[in-house]
Amino acid sequence: MNKRTHRHVETLKKKRRRAIPRAKVTRIQGNTAGVRRRLKKQAGVARVAKAAADT
């Protein structure tokens, strides 16, 4: 189906209205080795920054 048809737009609007509001993802999520390593590194950096801010 063409993405700009009136019917398609209406369907998207209905889907968006039904969607549960969720917080935006703050870091890249995923389950591959590279992404998991990146997440782990970001978590460590965030932990150090939080510890520095607390003291």
mmJSON file of the N, C-alpha and C atoms, coordinates in Angstrom:
{"data_MODEL":{"atom_site":{
"group_PDB":["ATOM","ATOM","ATOM","ATOM","ATOM","ATOM","ATOM","ATOM","ATOM","ATOM","ATOM","ATOM","ATOM","ATOM","ATOM","ATOM","ATOM","ATOM","ATOM","ATOM","ATOM","ATOM","ATOM","ATOM","ATOM","ATOM","ATOM","ATOM","ATOM","ATOM","ATOM","ATOM","ATOM","ATOM","ATOM","ATOM","ATOM","ATOM","ATOM","ATOM","ATOM","ATOM","ATOM","ATOM","ATOM","ATOM","ATOM","ATOM","ATOM","ATOM","ATOM","ATOM","ATOM","ATOM","ATOM","ATOM","ATOM","ATOM","ATOM","ATOM","ATOM","ATOM","ATOM","ATOM","ATOM","ATOM","ATOM","ATOM","ATOM","ATOM","ATOM","ATOM","ATOM","ATOM","ATOM","ATOM","ATOM","ATOM","ATOM","ATOM","ATOM","ATOM","ATOM","ATOM","ATOM","ATOM","ATOM","ATOM","ATOM","ATOM","ATOM","ATOM","ATOM","ATOM","ATOM","ATOM","ATOM","ATOM","ATOM","ATOM","ATOM","ATOM","ATOM","ATOM","ATOM","ATOM","ATOM","ATOM","ATOM","ATOM","ATOM","ATOM","ATOM","ATOM","ATOM","ATOM","ATOM","ATOM","ATOM","ATOM","ATOM","ATOM","ATOM","ATOM","ATOM","ATOM","ATOM","ATOM","ATOM","ATOM","ATOM","ATOM","ATOM","ATOM","ATOM","ATOM","ATOM","ATOM","ATOM","ATOM","ATOM","ATOM","ATOM","ATOM","ATOM","ATOM","ATOM","ATOM","ATOM","ATOM","ATOM","ATOM","ATOM","ATOM","ATOM","ATOM","ATOM","ATOM","ATOM","ATOM","ATOM","ATOM","ATOM","ATOM","ATOM"],
"id":[1,2,3,4,5,6,7,8,9,10,11,12,13,14,15,16,17,18,19,20,21,22,23,24,25,26,27,28,29,30,31,32,33,34,35,36,37,38,39,40,41,42,43,44,45,46,47,48,49,50,51,52,53,54,55,56,57,58,59,60,61,62,63,64,65,66,67,68,69,70,71,72,73,74,75,76,77,78,79,80,81,82,83,84,85,86,87,88,89,90,91,92,93,94,95,96,97,98,99,100,101,102,103,104,105,106,107,108,109,110,111,112,113,114,115,116,117,118,119,120,121,122,123,124,125,126,127,128,129,130,131,132,133,134,135,136,137,138,139,140,141,142,143,144,145,146,147,148,149,150,151,152,153,154,155,156,157,158,159,160,161,162,163,164,165],
"type_symbol":["N","C","C","N","C","C","N","C","C","N","C","C","N","C","C","N","C","C","N","C","C","N","C","C","N","C","C","N","C","C","N","C","C","N","C","C","N","C","C","N","C","C","N","C","C","N","C","C","N","C","C","N","C","C","N","C","C","N","C","C","N","C","C","N","C","C","N","C","C","N","C","C","N","C","C","N","C","C","N","C","C","N","C","C","N","C","C","N","C","C","N","C","C","N","C","C","N","C","C","N","C","C","N","C","C","N","C","C","N","C","C","N","C","C","N","C","C","N","C","C","N","C","C","N","C","C","N","C","C","N","C","C","N","C","C","N","C","C","N","C","C","N","C","C","N","C","C","N","C","C","N","C","C","N","C","C","N","C","C","N","C","C","N","C","C"],
"label_atom_id":["N","CA","C","N","CA","C","N","CA","C","N","CA","C","N","CA","C","N","CA","C","N","CA","C","N","CA","C","N","CA","C","N","CA","C","N","CA","C","N","CA","C","N","CA","C","N","CA","C","N","CA","C","N","CA","C","N","CA","C","N","CA","C","N","CA","C","N","CA","C","N","CA","C","N","CA","C","N","CA","C","N","CA","C","N","CA","C","N","CA","C","N","CA","C","N","CA","C","N","CA","C","N","CA","C","N","CA","C","N","CA","C","N","CA","C","N","CA","C","N","CA","C","N","CA","C","N","CA","C","N","CA","C","N","CA","C","N","CA","C","N","CA","C","N","CA","C","N","CA","C","N","CA","C","N","CA","C","N","CA","C","N","CA","C","N","CA","C","N","CA","C","N","CA","C","N","CA","C","N","CA","C","N","CA","C","N","CA","C","N","CA","C"],
"label_alt_id":[null,null,null,null,null,null,null,null,null,null,null,null,null,null,null,null,null,null,null,null,null,null,null,null,null,null,null,null,null,null,null,null,null,null,null,null,null,null,null,null,null,null,null,null,null,null,null,null,null,null,null,null,null,null,null,null,null,null,null,null,null,null,null,null,null,null,null,null,null,null,null,null,null,null,null,null,null,null,null,null,null,null,null,null,null,null,null,null,null,null,null,null,null,null,null,null,null,null,null,null,null,null,null,null,null,null,null,null,null,null,null,null,null,null,null,null,null,null,null,null,null,null,null,null,null,null,null,null,null,null,null,null,null,null,null,null,null,null,null,null,null,null,null,null,null,null,null,null,null,null,null,null,null,null,null,null,null,null,null,null,null,null,null,null,null],
"label_comp_id":["MET","MET","MET","ASN","ASN","ASN","LYS","LYS","LYS","ARG","ARG","ARG","THR","THR","THR","HIS","HIS","HIS","ARG","ARG","ARG","HIS","HIS","HIS","VAL","VAL","VAL","GLU","GLU","GLU","THR","THR","THR","LEU","LEU","LEU","LYS","LYS","LYS","LYS","LYS","LYS","LYS","LYS","LYS","ARG","ARG","ARG","ARG","ARG","ARG","ARG","ARG","ARG","ALA","ALA","ALA","ILE","ILE","ILE","PRO","PRO","PRO","ARG","ARG","ARG","ALA","ALA","ALA","LYS","LYS","LYS","VAL","VAL","VAL","THR","THR","THR","ARG","ARG","ARG","ILE","ILE","ILE","GLN","GLN","GLN","GLY","GLY","GLY","ASN","ASN","ASN","THR","THR","THR","ALA","ALA","ALA","GLY","GLY","GLY","VAL","VAL","VAL","ARG","ARG","ARG","ARG","ARG","ARG","ARG","ARG","ARG","LEU","LEU","LEU","LYS","LYS","LYS","LYS","LYS","LYS","GLN","GLN","GLN","ALA","ALA","ALA","GLY","GLY","GLY","VAL","VAL","VAL","ALA","ALA","ALA","ARG","ARG","ARG","VAL","VAL","VAL","ALA","ALA","ALA","LYS","LYS","LYS","ALA","ALA","ALA","ALA","ALA","ALA","ALA","ALA","ALA","ASP","ASP","ASP","THR","THR","THR"],
"label_asym_id":["A","A","A","A","A","A","A","A","A","A","A","A","A","A","A","A","A","A","A","A","A","A","A","A","A","A","A","A","A","A","A","A","A","A","A","A","A","A","A","A","A","A","A","A","A","A","A","A","A","A","A","A","A","A","A","A","A","A","A","A","A","A","A","A","A","A","A","A","A","A","A","A","A","A","A","A","A","A","A","A","A","A","A","A","A","A","A","A","A","A","A","A","A","A","A","A","A","A","A","A","A","A","A","A","A","A","A","A","A","A","A","A","A","A","A","A","A","A","A","A","A","A","A","A","A","A","A","A","A","A","A","A","A","A","A","A","A","A","A","A","A","A","A","A","A","A","A","A","A","A","A","A","A","A","A","A","A","A","A","A","A","A","A","A","A"],
"label_entity_id":["1","1","1","1","1","1","1","1","1","1","1","1","1","1","1","1","1","1","1","1","1","1","1","1","1","1","1","1","1","1","1","1","1","1","1","1","1","1","1","1","1","1","1","1","1","1","1","1","1","1","1","1","1","1","1","1","1","1","1","1","1","1","1","1","1","1","1","1","1","1","1","1","1","1","1","1","1","1","1","1","1","1","1","1","1","1","1","1","1","1","1","1","1","1","1","1","1","1","1","1","1","1","1","1","1","1","1","1","1","1","1","1","1","1","1","1","1","1","1","1","1","1","1","1","1","1","1","1","1","1","1","1","1","1","1","1","1","1","1","1","1","1","1","1","1","1","1","1","1","1","1","1","1","1","1","1","1","1","1","1","1","1","1","1","1"],
"label_seq_id":[1,1,1,2,2,2,3,3,3,4,4,4,5,5,5,6,6,6,7,7,7,8,8,8,9,9,9,10,10,10,11,11,11,12,12,12,13,13,13,14,14,14,15,15,15,16,16,16,17,17,17,18,18,18,19,19,19,20,20,20,21,21,21,22,22,22,23,23,23,24,24,24,25,25,25,26,26,26,27,27,27,28,28,28,29,29,29,30,30,30,31,31,31,32,32,32,33,33,33,34,34,34,35,35,35,36,36,36,37,37,37,38,38,38,39,39,39,40,40,40,41,41,41,42,42,42,43,43,43,44,44,44,45,45,45,46,46,46,47,47,47,48,48,48,49,49,49,50,50,50,51,51,51,52,52,52,53,53,53,54,54,54,55,55,55],
"pdbx_PDB_ins_code":[null,null,null,null,null,null,null,null,null,null,null,null,null,null,null,null,null,null,null,null,null,null,null,null,null,null,null,null,null,null,null,null,null,null,null,null,null,null,null,null,null,null,null,null,null,null,null,null,null,null,null,null,null,null,null,null,null,null,null,null,null,null,null,null,null,null,null,null,null,null,null,null,null,null,null,null,null,null,null,null,null,null,null,null,null,null,null,null,null,null,null,null,null,null,null,null,null,null,null,null,null,null,null,null,null,null,null,null,null,null,null,null,null,null,null,null,null,null,null,null,null,null,null,null,null,null,null,null,null,null,null,null,null,null,null,null,null,null,null,null,null,null,null,null,null,null,null,null,null,null,null,null,null,null,null,null,null,null,null,null,null,null,null,null,null],
"Cartn_x":[0.844,0.0,0.888,0.468,1.19,1.154,2.279,2.388,1.659,1.304,0.672,-0.835,-1.431,-2.867,-3.607,-4.786,-5.6,-5.898,-6.215,-6.552,-5.364,-4.18,-2.98,-2.681,-2.813,-2.571,-3.549,-4.817,-5.82,-5.494,-5.036,-4.663,-3.505,-2.497,-1.354,-1.783,-2.705,-3.201,-3.882,-4.695,-5.393,-4.402,-3.374,-2.363,-1.598,-1.26,-0.531,-1.377,-2.675,-3.567,-3.68,-3.644,-3.767,-2.466,-1.346,-0.039,0.119,0.735,1.013,2.159,1.991,3.094,4.274,5.44,6.642,7.732,8.65,9.782,10.685,11.303,12.21,13.43,13.974,15.158,16.34,17.071,18.158,19.462,19.608,20.801,20.414,21.289,21.017,20.796,19.686,19.403,19.666,19.935,20.154,20.759,20.954,21.431,22.62,23.25,24.429,25.658,26.729,27.94,28.448,28.468,28.969,28.119,26.816,25.906,25.98,26.027,26.115,27.396,28.504,29.781,29.674,29.052,28.888,28.019,26.915,26.028,26.768,27.58,28.333,29.303,29.95,30.895,30.157,29.016,28.227,27.741,27.367,26.9,28.03,29.238,30.396,30.702,30.655,30.914,29.856,28.591,27.496,27.654,28.094,28.267,29.361,30.469,31.574,31.119,30.36,29.874,28.924,28.073,27.14,27.893,28.911,29.702,30.443,30.943,31.647,30.672,29.448,28.456,27.988,27.936,27.461,28.463,29.755,30.754,31.177],
"Cartn_y":[-1.186,0.0,1.248,2.224,3.499,4.141,4.658,5.163,6.482,7.187,8.503,8.487,7.315,7.299,7.77,8.303,8.809,7.688,6.525,5.398,4.98,4.956,4.567,5.571,6.865,7.912,7.759,7.516,7.334,6.125,5.039,3.829,4.128,4.861,5.21,6.06,6.999,7.852,7.007,6.054,5.191,4.352,3.831,3.021,3.844,5.085,5.969,6.303,6.469,6.814,5.651,4.427,3.239,2.877,3.374,2.971,3.443,2.611,2.967,3.968,5.117,6.08,5.528,5.581,5.078,6.136,6.084,7.006,6.679,7.704,7.485,6.715,5.86,5.093,6.047,6.02,6.969,6.462,5.158,4.651,3.522,3.231,2.23,0.874,0.238,-1.07,-2.129,-3.334,-4.411,-5.596,-6.676,-7.892,-8.491,-7.732,-8.252,-7.964,-8.662,-8.518,-7.082,-6.459,-5.086,-4.107,-4.242,-3.325,-3.548,-4.812,-5.101,-4.525,-4.63,-4.076,-2.55,-1.927,-0.468,-0.039,-0.768,-0.465,-0.602,-1.65,-1.894,-0.743,-0.277,0.83,2.116,2.369,3.556,3.511,2.324,2.173,2.505,2.041,2.335,3.82,4.461,5.902,6.66,6.247,6.902,6.715,5.522,5.244,6.128,6.27,7.125,8.578,9.021,10.408,10.654,9.678,9.809,9.852,9.0,8.97,10.3,10.87,12.152,13.272,13.179,14.216,14.126,12.919,12.731,13.229,13.17,13.574,15.02],
"Cartn_z":[0.0,0.0,0.0,-0.786,-0.82,0.57,1.02,2.389,2.604,1.518,1.687,1.405,1.265,1.013,2.26,2.031,3.136,4.138,3.608,4.481,5.346,4.749,5.491,6.602,6.301,7.3,8.461,8.148,9.201,10.075,9.45,10.19,11.133,10.655,11.504,12.691,12.446,13.526,14.604,14.175,15.128,15.927,15.244,15.914,16.94,16.574,17.492,18.712,18.49,19.597,20.586,20.051,20.911,21.614,21.094,21.624,23.056,23.885,25.276,25.286,25.936,25.97,26.762,26.186,26.844,26.773,27.736,27.739,26.562,25.992,24.878,25.374,24.509,24.853,24.927,26.047,26.241,25.652,25.496,24.84,23.894,22.957,21.931,22.605,22.307,22.879,21.816,22.252,21.308,22.025,21.323,21.957,21.219,20.336,19.654,20.508,20.246,21.054,21.06,19.883,19.783,20.566,20.45,21.147,22.65,23.06,24.501,25.094,24.359,24.825,24.947,23.95,23.971,25.149,25.385,26.506,27.832,27.934,29.162,29.425,28.36,28.478,28.875,28.233,28.569,30.011,30.487,31.864,32.833,32.519,33.367,33.405,32.248,32.164,32.961,32.828,33.537,35.048,35.461,36.882,37.478,36.749,37.208,37.295,36.296,36.291,37.455,37.764,38.881,40.197,40.335,41.557,41.748,40.654,40.728,41.1,40.62,40.913,42.374,42.911,44.291,45.329,44.992,45.978,45.791],
"occupancy":[1.0,1.0,1.0,1.0,1.0,1.0,1.0,1.0,1.0,1.0,1.0,1.0,1.0,1.0,1.0,1.0,1.0,1.0,1.0,1.0,1.0,1.0,1.0,1.0,1.0,1.0,1.0,1.0,1.0,1.0,1.0,1.0,1.0,1.0,1.0,1.0,1.0,1.0,1.0,1.0,1.0,1.0,1.0,1.0,1.0,1.0,1.0,1.0,1.0,1.0,1.0,1.0,1.0,1.0,1.0,1.0,1.0,1.0,1.0,1.0,1.0,1.0,1.0,1.0,1.0,1.0,1.0,1.0,1.0,1.0,1.0,1.0,1.0,1.0,1.0,1.0,1.0,1.0,1.0,1.0,1.0,1.0,1.0,1.0,1.0,1.0,1.0,1.0,1.0,1.0,1.0,1.0,1.0,1.0,1.0,1.0,1.0,1.0,1.0,1.0,1.0,1.0,1.0,1.0,1.0,1.0,1.0,1.0,1.0,1.0,1.0,1.0,1.0,1.0,1.0,1.0,1.0,1.0,1.0,1.0,1.0,1.0,1.0,1.0,1.0,1.0,1.0,1.0,1.0,1.0,1.0,1.0,1.0,1.0,1.0,1.0,1.0,1.0,1.0,1.0,1.0,1.0,1.0,1.0,1.0,1.0,1.0,1.0,1.0,1.0,1.0,1.0,1.0,1.0,1.0,1.0,1.0,1.0,1.0,1.0,1.0,1.0,1.0,1.0,1.0],
"B_iso_or_equiv":[0.0,0.0,0.0,0.0,0.0,0.0,0.0,0.0,0.0,0.0,0.0,0.0,0.0,0.0,0.0,0.0,0.0,0.0,0.0,0.0,0.0,0.0,0.0,0.0,0.0,0.0,0.0,0.0,0.0,0.0,0.0,0.0,0.0,0.0,0.0,0.0,0.0,0.0,0.0,0.0,0.0,0.0,0.0,0.0,0.0,0.0,0.0,0.0,0.0,0.0,0.0,0.0,0.0,0.0,0.0,0.0,0.0,0.0,0.0,0.0,0.0,0.0,0.0,0.0,0.0,0.0,0.0,0.0,0.0,0.0,0.0,0.0,0.0,0.0,0.0,0.0,0.0,0.0,0.0,0.0,0.0,0.0,0.0,0.0,0.0,0.0,0.0,0.0,0.0,0.0,0.0,0.0,0.0,0.0,0.0,0.0,0.0,0.0,0.0,0.0,0.0,0.0,0.0,0.0,0.0,0.0,0.0,0.0,0.0,0.0,0.0,0.0,0.0,0.0,0.0,0.0,0.0,0.0,0.0,0.0,0.0,0.0,0.0,0.0,0.0,0.0,0.0,0.0,0.0,0.0,0.0,0.0,0.0,0.0,0.0,0.0,0.0,0.0,0.0,0.0,0.0,0.0,0.0,0.0,0.0,0.0,0.0,0.0,0.0,0.0,0.0,0.0,0.0,0.0,0.0,0.0,0.0,0.0,0.0,0.0,0.0,0.0,0.0,0.0,0.0],
"pdbx_formal_charge":[null,null,null,null,null,null,null,null,null,null,null,null,null,null,null,null,null,null,null,null,null,null,null,null,null,null,null,null,null,null,null,null,null,null,null,null,null,null,null,null,null,null,null,null,null,null,null,null,null,null,null,null,null,null,null,null,null,null,null,null,null,null,null,null,null,null,null,null,null,null,null,null,null,null,null,null,null,null,null,null,null,null,null,null,null,null,null,null,null,null,null,null,null,null,null,null,null,null,null,null,null,null,null,null,null,null,null,null,null,null,null,null,null,null,null,null,null,null,null,null,null,null,null,null,null,null,null,null,null,null,null,null,null,null,null,null,null,null,null,null,null,null,null,null,null,null,null,null,null,null,null,null,null,null,null,null,null,null,null,null,null,null,null,null,null],
"auth_seq_id":[1,1,1,2,2,2,3,3,3,4,4,4,5,5,5,6,6,6,7,7,7,8,8,8,9,9,9,10,10,10,11,11,11,12,12,12,13,13,13,14,14,14,15,15,15,16,16,16,17,17,17,18,18,18,19,19,19,20,20,20,21,21,21,22,22,22,23,23,23,24,24,24,25,25,25,26,26,26,27,27,27,28,28,28,29,29,29,30,30,30,31,31,31,32,32,32,33,33,33,34,34,34,35,35,35,36,36,36,37,37,37,38,38,38,39,39,39,40,40,40,41,41,41,42,42,42,43,43,43,44,44,44,45,45,45,46,46,46,47,47,47,48,48,48,49,49,49,50,50,50,51,51,51,52,52,52,53,53,53,54,54,54,55,55,55],
"auth_comp_id":["MET","MET","MET","ASN","ASN","ASN","LYS","LYS","LYS","ARG","ARG","ARG","THR","THR","THR","HIS","HIS","HIS","ARG","ARG","ARG","HIS","HIS","HIS","VAL","VAL","VAL","GLU","GLU","GLU","THR","THR","THR","LEU","LEU","LEU","LYS","LYS","LYS","LYS","LYS","LYS","LYS","LYS","LYS","ARG","ARG","ARG","ARG","ARG","ARG","ARG","ARG","ARG","ALA","ALA","ALA","ILE","ILE","ILE","PRO","PRO","PRO","ARG","ARG","ARG","ALA","ALA","ALA","LYS","LYS","LYS","VAL","VAL","VAL","THR","THR","THR","ARG","ARG","ARG","ILE","ILE","ILE","GLN","GLN","GLN","GLY","GLY","GLY","ASN","ASN","ASN","THR","THR","THR","ALA","ALA","ALA","GLY","GLY","GLY","VAL","VAL","VAL","ARG","ARG","ARG","ARG","ARG","ARG","ARG","ARG","ARG","LEU","LEU","LEU","LYS","LYS","LYS","LYS","LYS","LYS","GLN","GLN","GLN","ALA","ALA","ALA","GLY","GLY","GLY","VAL","VAL","VAL","ALA","ALA","ALA","ARG","ARG","ARG","VAL","VAL","VAL","ALA","ALA","ALA","LYS","LYS","LYS","ALA","ALA","ALA","ALA","ALA","ALA","ALA","ALA","ALA","ASP","ASP","ASP","THR","THR","THR"],
"auth_asym_id":["A","A","A","A","A","A","A","A","A","A","A","A","A","A","A","A","A","A","A","A","A","A","A","A","A","A","A","A","A","A","A","A","A","A","A","A","A","A","A","A","A","A","A","A","A","A","A","A","A","A","A","A","A","A","A","A","A","A","A","A","A","A","A","A","A","A","A","A","A","A","A","A","A","A","A","A","A","A","A","A","A","A","A","A","A","A","A","A","A","A","A","A","A","A","A","A","A","A","A","A","A","A","A","A","A","A","A","A","A","A","A","A","A","A","A","A","A","A","A","A","A","A","A","A","A","A","A","A","A","A","A","A","A","A","A","A","A","A","A","A","A","A","A","A","A","A","A","A","A","A","A","A","A","A","A","A","A","A","A","A","A","A","A","A","A"],
"auth_atom_id":["N","CA","C","N","CA","C","N","CA","C","N","CA","C","N","CA","C","N","CA","C","N","CA","C","N","CA","C","N","CA","C","N","CA","C","N","CA","C","N","CA","C","N","CA","C","N","CA","C","N","CA","C","N","CA","C","N","CA","C","N","CA","C","N","CA","C","N","CA","C","N","CA","C","N","CA","C","N","CA","C","N","CA","C","N","CA","C","N","CA","C","N","CA","C","N","CA","C","N","CA","C","N","CA","C","N","CA","C","N","CA","C","N","CA","C","N","CA","C","N","CA","C","N","CA","C","N","CA","C","N","CA","C","N","CA","C","N","CA","C","N","CA","C","N","CA","C","N","CA","C","N","CA","C","N","CA","C","N","CA","C","N","CA","C","N","CA","C","N","CA","C","N","CA","C","N","CA","C","N","CA","C","N","CA","C","N","CA","C","N","CA","C"],
"pdbx_PDB_model_num":[1,1,1,1,1,1,1,1,1,1,1,1,1,1,1,1,1,1,1,1,1,1,1,1,1,1,1,1,1,1,1,1,1,1,1,1,1,1,1,1,1,1,1,1,1,1,1,1,1,1,1,1,1,1,1,1,1,1,1,1,1,1,1,1,1,1,1,1,1,1,1,1,1,1,1,1,1,1,1,1,1,1,1,1,1,1,1,1,1,1,1,1,1,1,1,1,1,1,1,1,1,1,1,1,1,1,1,1,1,1,1,1,1,1,1,1,1,1,1,1,1,1,1,1,1,1,1,1,1,1,1,1,1,1,1,1,1,1,1,1,1,1,1,1,1,1,1,1,1,1,1,1,1,1,1,1,1,1,1,1,1,1,1,1,1]
}}}
